[in-house]
Amino acid sequence: MERLRQLHPEIDLAYLLVQQFLQMVRTRTGERLDAWLEVVASSSLTDLQSFANGVLEDKEAVFAGLTREESHGPTEGHITRRQHHETQHVRSCPVRSAPTSGSLSFQKEEDYPRHKGRS
């Protein structure tokens, strides 16, 4: 990595800017965000500028994430697990295609799969 940074000034700049952003995340120093965004905007790094534009679109939330101490780790974990469970349930349900004609056609009740314990 060091060799690439020495050979290509843009790679070096991109590396430094990414490290600065990560430092803001780790140390919760969101007060540096505006200065960081200005440096990125004045650079020629279009991919990083695209990232910075996304940050600007939701700057208030990003700033809060870079400055507030509270952690939502356990809560987020429970939500993620529940969403995964619900996704798996939806994927296991049979999908029936919609009728192609203008009239509705109904399936017979016996055409639907039965769950164990139900008759």
Kinemage of the C-alpha trace (Angstrom):
@kinemage 1
@onewidth
@group {chain A} dominant
@subgroup {mainchain}
@vectorlist {calphas} color= white
{ca met a 1} P 0.000 0.000 0.000
{ca glu a 2} L 2.819 2.383 0.882
{ca arg a 3} L 4.387 1.874 -2.545
{ca leu a 4} L 1.092 2.658 -4.299
{ca arg a 5} L 0.669 5.783 -2.207
{ca gln a 6} L 4.163 6.923 -3.131
{ca leu a 7} L 3.622 6.307 -6.848
{ca his a 8} L 0.150 7.808 -7.165
{ca pro a 9} L -0.712 11.075 -5.381
{ca glu a 10} L -4.472 10.503 -5.861
{ca ile a 11} L -4.286 7.139 -4.088
{ca asp a 12} L -2.362 8.780 -1.273
{ca leu a 13} L -4.966 11.538 -0.950
{ca ala a 14} L -7.855 9.043 -1.054
{ca tyr a 15} L -6.175 6.947 1.631
{ca leu a 16} L -5.612 9.967 3.868
{ca leu a 17} L -9.192 11.220 3.473
{ca val a 18} L -10.686 7.795 4.198
{ca gln a 19} L -8.469 7.492 7.281
{ca gln a 20} L -9.606 10.937 8.442
{ca phe a 21} L -13.262 9.959 8.061
{ca leu a 22} L -12.683 6.707 9.951
{ca gln a 23} L -10.944 8.687 12.689
{ca met a 24} L -14.024 10.912 12.982
{ca val a 25} L -16.152 7.772 13.360
{ca arg a 26} L -13.878 6.191 15.963
{ca thr a 27} L -13.393 9.330 18.059
{ca arg a 28} L -16.852 10.839 17.537
{ca thr a 29} L -15.400 14.119 16.260
{ca gly a 30} L -18.167 15.201 13.919
{ca glu a 31} L -17.166 18.840 14.302
{ca arg a 32} L -14.487 18.069 11.681
{ca leu a 33} L -17.082 16.928 9.133
{ca asp a 34} L -17.547 20.265 7.333
{ca ala a 35} L -13.809 20.736 6.800
{ca trp a 36} L -13.487 17.140 5.594
{ca leu a 37} L -16.371 17.602 3.133
{ca glu a 38} L -14.739 20.769 1.755
{ca val a 39} L -11.430 18.992 1.155
{ca val a 40} L -13.203 16.126 -0.613
{ca ala a 41} L -15.241 18.545 -2.746
{ca ser a 42} L -12.097 20.376 -3.861
{ca ser a 43} L -10.290 17.134 -4.722
{ca ser a 44} L -10.387 15.254 -8.021
{ca leu a 45} L -11.537 12.037 -6.326
{ca thr a 46} L -14.940 11.483 -7.958
{ca asp a 47} L -15.738 8.275 -6.056
{ca leu a 48} L -15.056 9.926 -2.732
{ca gln a 49} L -17.028 12.985 -3.854
{ca ser a 50} L -19.972 10.680 -4.556
{ca phe a 51} L -19.700 9.318 -1.012
{ca ala a 52} L -19.480 12.870 0.356
{ca asn a 53} L -22.601 13.855 -1.604
{ca gly a 54} L -24.455 11.005 0.102
{ca val a 55} L -23.216 12.298 3.453
{ca leu a 56} L -24.458 15.778 2.558
{ca glu a 57} L -27.917 14.437 1.676
{ca asp a 58} L -28.339 13.210 5.234
{ca lys a 59} L -25.761 15.393 6.948
{ca glu a 60} L -27.793 15.914 10.108
{ca ala a 61} L -28.010 12.169 10.758
{ca val a 62} L -24.351 11.601 9.861
{ca phe a 63} L -23.305 14.411 12.195
{ca ala a 64} L -25.407 12.911 14.980
{ca gly a 65} L -23.766 9.544 14.375
{ca leu a 66} L -20.341 11.156 14.538
{ca thr a 67} L -21.014 13.035 17.780
{ca arg a 68} L -23.568 11.207 19.929
{ca glu a 69} L -22.379 8.624 22.397
{ca glu a 70} L -25.407 6.372 22.736
{ca ser a 71} L -25.150 2.962 21.165
{ca his a 72} L -27.968 1.060 19.533
{ca gly a 73} L -25.893 -2.098 19.089
{ca pro a 74} L -28.087 -4.619 20.973
{ca thr a 75} L -31.299 -3.068 19.635
{ca glu a 76} L -30.016 -3.129 16.070
{ca gly a 77} L -28.975 -6.756 16.532
{ca his a 78} L -32.486 -7.754 17.604
{ca ile a 79} L -34.050 -5.863 14.700
{ca thr a 80} L -31.664 -7.461 12.208
{ca arg a 81} L -32.380 -10.956 13.576
{ca arg a 82} L -36.137 -10.349 13.404
{ca gln a 83} L -35.914 -9.017 9.837
{ca his a 84} L -33.845 -12.051 8.839
{ca his a 85} L -36.424 -14.384 10.417
{ca glu a 86} L -39.300 -12.605 8.654
{ca thr a 87} L -37.441 -12.696 5.329
{ca gln a 88} L -36.864 -16.433 5.697
{ca his a 89} L -40.572 -16.943 6.505
{ca val a 90} L -41.664 -14.958 3.451
{ca arg a 91} L -39.285 -16.906 1.216
{ca ser a 92} L -40.708 -20.219 2.433
{ca cys a 93} L -44.316 -19.277 1.627
{ca pro a 94} L -45.623 -20.482 -1.730
{ca val a 95} L -46.221 -17.764 -4.281
{ca arg a 96} L -49.119 -18.041 -6.678
{ca ser a 97} L -49.099 -16.010 -9.840
{ca ala a 98} L -51.933 -13.607 -10.500
{ca pro a 99} L -54.559 -14.550 -13.069
{ca thr a 100} L -53.721 -13.340 -16.547
{ca ser a 101} L -57.286 -12.891 -17.750
{ca gly a 102} L -59.654 -10.127 -16.675
{ca ser a 103} L -61.595 -12.441 -14.354
{ca leu a 104} L -60.461 -13.697 -10.984
{ca ser a 105} L -59.942 -17.396 -10.501
{ca phe a 106} L -59.911 -18.885 -7.034
{ca gln a 107} L -57.992 -21.945 -5.971
{ca lys a 108} L -59.751 -24.723 -4.095
{ca glu a 109} L -58.948 -24.850 -0.405
{ca glu a 110} L -57.405 -28.305 -0.803
{ca asp a 111} L -54.880 -26.845 -3.278
{ca tyr a 112} L -53.141 -24.925 -0.482
{ca pro a 113} L -50.424 -26.678 1.523
{ca arg a 114} L -51.332 -27.706 5.055
{ca his a 115} L -49.153 -26.989 8.063
{ca lys a 116} L -48.476 -29.720 10.588
{ca gly a 117} L -51.085 -29.773 13.310
{ca arg a 118} L -53.790 -28.223 11.108
{ca ser a 119} L -56.439 -30.159 9.238
